[in-house]
């Protein structure tokens, strides 16, 4: 009987270790694939992705100092890089605070401290990905429901209330939101509404765009006409035709 119990204990022990080993091995083997599938928008000043993941200590300081609630921390559902900061532009873009507090708060160098102003950040690039849904092109007014949608985003601080006040001015009017709400100090360096061949107006992206994601957040349609491609430069996308 004692031998049977011993054998049973050993079976459970080594079976459990075997299963754990397979899980861990699967995680190691699968990690590059999980990482390859990601396309997260990182906070301003984020260094190259591999280095970012190595340096980030998941302290959440960047999240704590963000006045717009733009930054989130990855959870298990987000796969690779659990606990690292990212921005979901459709829920809240980065409004490019002049002092870049998230960078100043980073203690590890995952956010590069040489980024001292918004124009120094290169988060990605805006792309008119769904022109068929663009209200400027289709010449339809901004619907009230999409202004109300933004009220569902955090607005507990004065800077967030200011975004809503500005957005209210577009209710029922021709859409120029992506260009007029761009938070850069010189928005015309990044985006402008230009005549479209069918008589409407469409957003045109310039090399001053840093990929903050505000245009994606505020785009007043169900499927955003404009999105941000993270960690892609203007030259890579618009001059070299890189599609990622």
BELCORPE-V180606 format. One record per run of one state. SS is the DSSP state (2 for helix, 1 for strand, 0 for the rest). FROM is the first residue (numbers start at 0). LEN is the number of residues. If there is no record, write none. Layout:
SS;FROM;LEN
SS;FROM;LEN
//
This chain:
0;0;1
2;1;36
0;37;3
1;40;1
0;41;4
1;45;1
0;46;2
2;48;7
0;55;5
2;60;5
0;65;6
1;71;2
0;73;2
2;75;3
0;78;6
1;84;3
0;87;13
2;100;5
0;105;5
1;110;1
0;111;6
2;117;3
0;120;3
1;123;5
0;128;2
2;130;3
0;133;1
2;134;4
0;138;2
1;140;1
0;141;2
2;143;8
0;151;6
2;157;11
0;168;5
1;173;1
0;174;2
2;176;4
0;180;6
2;186;3
0;189;1
1;190;5
0;195;5
1;200;5
0;205;8
2;213;5
0;218;7
1;225;5
0;230;3
2;233;6
0;239;5
//
